[in-house]
Amino acid sequence: MKNRIASKNLGWLLSVGGVIGWFSSFILTVDKIKILENPNYISSCNVNSVLACGNVVKTAQASVLGFPNSIIGVSSFPILALLGVLILMDLYVPKWMLQVIALVSGSATLFVSWLAFQSIYVIEILCPYCIVVWGMTVPIFFLTMRDLLKNSRSQILKMLVPFTGFLTLGWFLVVGAAIFLQFVI
């Protein structure tokens, strides 16, 4: 049965973004375990005083819910990758699954936006793997919303479709500008 709602673009984003997001989350989880085993462990992405995953992983913000945030990514990105593959295979993915992805990735977008703020302005250290997770989460939310809006019965909601691309770009521009202003200038 052909997929009626999800676009091939969403299938590709979920597939590739799911793998990339999982890999980054996995590395962060491994680093967290190694740091717990040996507080002097140097993370693989500790480049300098500004780019240092290990220093970010040690903060309270890295375990907001009482466990490492990266475990959320390790457990959720594979599900997104699987759904992306199903979409690319033209297998039917029910609308409710896309609605769940939109709800969860929307919450995740708010969460990574807060984490970005914390990283840039409070911790004042950037974690490259965290940035990759942010970079996968935000487009997944907006592209999922785009496909849902395109297939809405409401003409008013359909008019919001172009804004999903602008909001995605806007998010990256705001975070990029914040990083530039905080760490470069």
C-alpha positions in Angstrom: 0.0 0.0 0.0 1.4 3.4 -1.0 2.2 5.9 1.7 -0.4 8.7 1.6 1.1 11.3 4.0 4.9 11.1 4.4 7.1 12.4 1.6 10.3 10.7 0.3 12.2 13.7 1.7 10.8 12.9 5.2 11.8 9.2 4.6 15.3 10.2 3.8 15.6 12.6 6.7 14.3 10.1 9.2 16.6 7.3 7.8 19.8 9.3 7.5 19.0 11.6 10.4 18.1 8.7 12.6 21.4 7.0 12.0 23.5 10.1 12.4 21.5 11.1 15.6 21.9 7.6 17.0 25.6 7.5 16.3 26.1 10.9 18.0 24.0 9.9 21.0 25.8 6.6 21.2 29.2 8.3 21.4 27.9 10.7 24.0 26.6 7.7 26.1 29.9 5.9 25.8 31.8 9.0 26.8 29.5 9.5 29.8 30.1 5.9 30.9 33.9 6.3 30.5 33.8 9.5 32.5 31.9 7.8 35.3 34.5 5.0 35.3 37.4 7.4 35.1 36.8 11.1 35.9 40.1 11.9 34.2 39.0 10.4 30.9 39.5 12.7 27.9 36.5 12.6 25.5 37.2 11.9 21.8 35.8 15.3 20.8 37.6 17.4 23.4 39.3 19.7 20.9 40.0 22.8 23.1 38.4 24.8 25.9 35.4 25.7 23.7 34.8 22.4 21.8 34.7 19.7 24.6 32.0 17.0 24.8 33.5 15.6 27.9 33.2 18.8 29.8 29.5 19.2 28.7 28.7 15.6 29.6 29.8 16.2 33.2 27.2 19.0 33.7 23.8 18.8 35.4 22.2 19.8 32.1 23.5 16.6 30.5 21.3 14.5 32.8 18.2 16.7 33.3 15.8 13.8 33.8 18.1 11.9 36.2 19.9 9.9 33.5 22.1 11.0 30.6 20.1 12.9 27.9 22.0 10.9 25.3 20.0 7.8 26.3 16.9 9.4 24.9 18.7 9.7 21.5 20.1 6.2 21.6 16.6 4.8 22.2 14.6 7.1 19.8 16.7 7.7 16.7 16.6 4.0 15.7 12.8 4.1 15.7 12.9 7.2 13.4 15.4 5.5 11.1 13.2 2.4 10.9 10.1 4.5 10.1 12.2 6.4 7.5 13.1 3.1 5.8 9.5 2.1 5.8 8.5 5.4 4.1 11.3 4.9 1.5 10.0 1.4 0.8 6.5 2.9 0.1 5.1 0.9 3.0 2.1 2.5 4.7 2.8 4.5 7.7 -0.4 5.6 9.5 -1.0 9.2 10.1 -1.1 8.7 13.8 2.6 7.6 13.7 3.5 10.9 12.0 1.5 12.7 14.6 3.4 11.0 17.4 6.7 11.8 15.7 5.6 15.4 15.4 4.6 15.6 19.1 7.7 13.9 20.4 10.1 15.7 18.0 8.4 19.0 18.8 9.0 18.4 22.5 12.6 17.3 21.6 13.0 20.5 19.6 12.0 22.6 22.6 14.4 20.5 24.8 17.4 20.8 22.4 16.7 24.5 22.1 17.0 24.8 25.9 20.1 22.7 25.8 21.6 24.9 23.1 20.9 28.0 25.2 22.5 26.2 28.3 25.5 25.1 26.3 26.1 28.5 24.7 25.3 30.9 27.5 25.4 29.0 30.8 28.0 26.2 30.4 29.9 28.2 27.7 31.2 25.1 26.1 30.1 23.5 22.8 29.7 19.7 22.3 30.1 18.8 18.7 28.1 15.6 19.1 25.3 17.5 20.9 25.2 20.0 18.0 24.8 17.1 15.6 21.8 15.8 17.7 20.3 19.3 17.7 20.8 19.5 13.9 18.9 16.2 13.4 16.1 16.9 15.8 14.9 20.3 14.6 14.5 19.4 10.8 12.8 16.1 11.8 10.1 18.1 13.6 9.5 20.7 11.0 9.6 18.3 8.0 7.2 16.0 9.8 4.9 19.0 10.5 5.2 20.0 6.8 4.0 16.6 5.6 1.1 16.6 8.1 0.1 20.2 7.2 0.2 19.4 3.5 -2.3 16.6 4.0 -4.5 18.5 6.3 -8.2 19.0 5.5 -8.0 22.6 6.6 -6.9 25.1 3.9 -5.7 27.4 6.6 -3.3 24.8 8.0 -2.1 24.0 4.4 -1.1 27.7 4.1 1.4 27.1 6.9 3.4 24.6 4.9 6.0 27.1 3.6 6.7 28.4 7.0 8.1 25.1 8.2 11.1 25.6 6.0 11.6 29.2 7.2 11.3 28.1 10.8 13.9 25.4 10.3 16.3 27.8 8.7 15.4 30.4 11.3 16.3 28.0 14.1 19.7 27.3 12.6 20.4 31.0 11.9 19.5 32.0 15.5 21.6 29.2 17.1 24.5 29.8 14.6 24.4 33.5 15.3 24.4 32.9 19.1 27.4 30.6 18.8 29.2 33.1 16.5 28.5 36.0 18.9 29.4 34.1 22.0 32.5 32.2 20.9 33.9 34.0 17.8 33.5 37.7 18.4 
